[in-house]
Amino acid sequence: MTIKENDFRKIDLNLLIAFAVLFREQSVSMAADKLHLGQPAVSGALSRLRDMFDDPLFIRSGHRMQPTARAVALHAELMPLLEQLQSALFQQADFHPQQASATITLGMTDWVEMWLMPQLIPALRDAAPGLRLSVVASSPFSDARRLEEGELDMAISVAPAGPRWQERDVLVSMPFVTLWHPSQLALSTPLTLADYVREPHLMVTYREATSSLIDTLLARLGERRSVCYTTPHFAGLPGLLLQMPALATVPAGLCDPWQTAWGLAASPVPLDVPPFEVALHWHQRHNSDPALMWLRGFIRSLLAGGETISGG
C-alpha cells in the first residue's frame, strides 16, 4: 500500500487518543481527568474530531455521551492500530533465543577466534540454534571504520575506546605468556630475562612492524631481542615452534589449548608487561538490536563461567 502523505496533514495523533478515551469514558469531564487535561481542551478536541470525520461522533443522552454508528465503526478500526503503534513505539520486542533466526557478523583477529570460538559455538548451538555467526578477519586498526560502515555488526578486539558512537564492553583483562617447544629449547620455567633475550623470537604484527611494546620495555632495561620472523597471523606459530628453536610471546588465552594440542612449554614473560583488554565493540545504533544485545550478554556470561542465559 502506498501512503498518501496529504491524507495525514490534518491528522493529530493526540486527537485519536482523545477519541479513544472519550469512547471509553463517554463523558467529557471523565475523559479530561484520564487525559490530565482541562474540560475545555477535551471539548476542543471533540470539536476538531467532528470536523475531521464530518460526524457528531458522540450524542449526549442523559449523563452520558453515546457514540454514533460512525464512532463505533471508527473505534473498531482504530483501536488495533493504536495498540500496534504503542507496541512499536514503546515496547522493545522480546528476544527468544531458542526460536530466533538471525545472522550476526563478528570481526576478530585469528587469535581471538582460536581462543573464543571453541567455547562460544558449542554453547551457542544449544542456547540459540538458529543464530548464525559469520566471522570475518579484522584488526584493531580497522574495527571502528568497519563498524561505522556497517561491514561488522560487532567486533571482539583489543582496540581501545574509539569515537563517541562506538560502544565498548570489556570482556577480560589478559596477560601475555611466552611459549616454545621443549624438543627445540631446553629451558626452565619461569624464564629468566637472559633466556628471553638470548633466544630468537617469532612476532605477530598487524602493520608490518619489526618491534612492539616488548622491545620498548627491553630497551628501557638496556636489552634487546632478536626477532627472526614476523607475521600478521597467530595460527602458524605453533607449527613453527615445533620445527625451530624460538620463542613466541602470545595472549595467555592461547596457552592452554596450544600446550594441549602442540605440547608447548609456557612461562610468564620475564618483563613487567601490562595486561591488555579484550572488548566487544559495536555501533550505538545497535543498542536496541535484541539479538546483538542478547549475544553480548551471552558471551559475558560464558567467559565469567556463569550459567548459560536464555534471553527474555
C-alpha positions, -999 to 999 in steps of 0.1 A, spaced: 0 0 0 13 35 -10 10 61 18 -5 93 6 11 119 28 -15 146 21 -42 124 37 -25 128 70 -19 165 70 -50 172 92 -44 142 115 -31 148 150 -23 116 169 -34 133 202 -69 136 187 -71 99 181 -61 92 217 -87 117 229 -113 99 207 -104 65 222 -107 79 258 -140 96 250 -153 64 236 -143 45 267 -155 71 293 -185 85 274 -180 117 293 -160 149 285 -152 155 322 -141 119 329 -121 119 297 -104 151 307 -95 136 341 -79 105 324 -60 126 299 -49 151 326 -64 179 306 -89 206 313 -125 201 300 -122 230 275 -92 212 259 -111 179 256 -142 198 243 -120 215 217 -105 181 207 -140 167 202 -149 196 180 -119 190 158 -127 153 157 -163 161 145 -149 183 117 -123 157 108 -148 129 104 -178 150 94 -199 133 121 -212 142 156 -194 110 169 -210 114 204 -246 124 212 -255 134 248 -280 111 263 -287 119 300 -254 120 318 -235 100 291 -224 107 256 -234 78 233 -213 70 203 -228 73 169 -226 44 144 -197 62 127 -179 64 161 -184 27 168 -170 18 133 -140 41 138 -133 27 172 -133 -9 159 -108 1 131 -86 25 151 -80 6 184 -60 -23 169 -39 3 150 -33 24 181 -23 -7 201 1 -18 174 16 17 173 20 18 210 38 -15 209 61 -4 181 70 29 198 73 19 234 78 -18 238 111 -34 228 105 -68 212 114 -98 234 142 -120 221 137 -157 224 170 -174 215 155 -208 210 132 -195 184 154 -167 169 168 -169 134 194 -143 126 230 -139 112 255 -117 131 288 -107 115 316 -106 140 350 -91 133 381 -105 151 417 -115 147 427 -151 142 439 -155 178 406 -142 192 388 -168 170 411 -196 182 406 -186 218 369 -178 219 351 -198 192 357 -233 206 339 -221 238 312 -200 222 300 -220 192 290 -253 211 273 -233 238 255 -211 213 243 -241 193 224 -253 224 212 -219 236 203 -203 202 204 -229 174 190 -205 148 216 -178 155 244 -180 129 277 -163 134 297 -151 104 333 -144 115 354 -121 93 391 -112 97 396 -77 112 423 -58 131 421 -33 160 431 -6 135 402 -12 111 374 -21 136 360 14 141 357 21 103 341 -12 95 316 -8 124 307 26 112 303 15 75 281 -15 86 306 -42 75 306 -56 110 277 -59 135 302 -63 163 339 -67 168 358 -86 195 391 -68 197 419 -53 218 412 -19 203 410 10 228 380 32 232 371 49 198 347 75 185 318 86 207 293 64 188 314 33 194 303 12 224 329 -8 242 323 -36 268 354 -51 283 352 -89 285 385 -99 301 419 -85 310 445 -108 297 483 -111 302 509 -124 277 528 -157 280 559 -169 262 558 -203 245 584 -227 230 587 -263 222 608 -283 247 622 -305 219 637 -274 204 647 -254 235 657 -269 269 646 -240 291 635 -240 326 604 -221 339 599 -194 347 621 -179 320 649 -155 331 654 -123 312 688 -136 300 670 -166 285 644 -144 269 668 -121 251 693 -149 241 668 -169 220 653 -158 186 617 -147 186 586 -150 164 564 -119 164 529 -112 152 523 -77 138 493 -62 120 512 -33 104 544 -49 93 562 -35 123 595 -50 134 592 -41 170 565 -39 197 559 -27 233 580 -56 245 610 -42 226 604 -8 241 604 -23 276 635 -42 268 653 -11 256 645 7 289 664 -21 306 693 -18 281 683 -51 265 671 -62 230 658 -94 215 663 -108 180 631 -112 160 637 -137 133 602 -139 118 571 -116 117 536 -125 105 501 -110 107 487 -144 118 490 -163 151 478 -196 135 512 -205 121 532 -201 153 527 -235 169 539 -253 138 570 -231 136 578 -236 173 576 -273 167 602 -271 140 627 -245 152 643 -232 184 624 -200 190 602 -182 215 567 -166 208 550 -142 232 513 -145 227 480 -138 245 475 -160 275 442 -173 261 461 -194 236 484 -210 262 462 -240 274 449 -251 240 483 -248 224 500 -267 252 474 -295 249 475 -296 211 512 -290 204 530 -299 236 544 -265 241 561 -252 272 550 -219 287 563 -192 311 553 -158 322 571 -131 303 602 -120 323 592 -84 319 567 -61 335 543 -62 305 509 -48 314 478 -69 306 456 -59 277 418 -57 275 397 -78 251 364 -60 245 332 -61 225 328 -31 202 296 -21 184 279 10 170 254 28 192 227 23 165 227 -14 175 219 -7 212 182 -16 205 190 -48 185 177 -76 207 198 -103 190 231 -84 194 224 -74 229 215 -109 239 247 -122 223 267 -96 242 253 -109 275 257 -145 265 294 -140 257 299 -122 290 282 -149 309 302 -176 292 335 -160 299 326 -153 335 318 -190 339 281 -183 346 251 -203 336 240 -201 300 214 -174 297 182 -180 279 173 -144 270 140 -127 277 
